[in-house]
């Protein structure tokens, strides 16, 4: 497969997942500000911008939810925003048109065409719901109409790395905000994990178990460990290990941070949650750079959005 096609497939997976996860994160953030009249909106918004690696205005400028939505939801020219991610996903699909299915192209193109009519609704929740639904349609088409070959591996690899990174950011918002932040139940709902969590633990829920579910559950697709495992599987499918003594750089970064989470006591991870989530983000960024160097070599300057922390 040509490196430019592989790169486009990788970023289709990342950008669609980024739009989905950012919508989930912002939905929780806006809902908390609406429900809590005593919330320090400026501090909460600056913390969120920091978690999302976006520069906040100077300290003397008040930052509110409208600014956050402008920057993270409605900016069509920033691939780190929801709208920008959907635009970038469609552009990458156009570049890989000869490889992806007609259904997937039409889905991403329709999403791009419908985007202006869904932006800036009276209730931001309606916009976030639409984004999540469109991302679910893309995921459904990928799962049902894509052969499990390199096309599938590159798209799912991108999706898995982005999902681990964004779930880590979501958990960081909870850790930094403390008691004023979203509850673990709210975070579970935002990830579509609440009902699965209740079925797993059958009424014996606790904050510690909720955190462990999003961090370590090996069967739930949005847990960090599940996403990292899936990324490793995709890398193994793309390039099986033939050297008995070494492993490629991307798998090394992902495997190290996964085992660091998976084989440590949960209480130790929770005691240093922001630091541990930053480690996950850095590993995802390093793995993405290694994948770019291995599979997408180019002498030209890259135009993609990096995950530098």
Beta strands, then each sheet from edge to edge (+ up, - down):
end
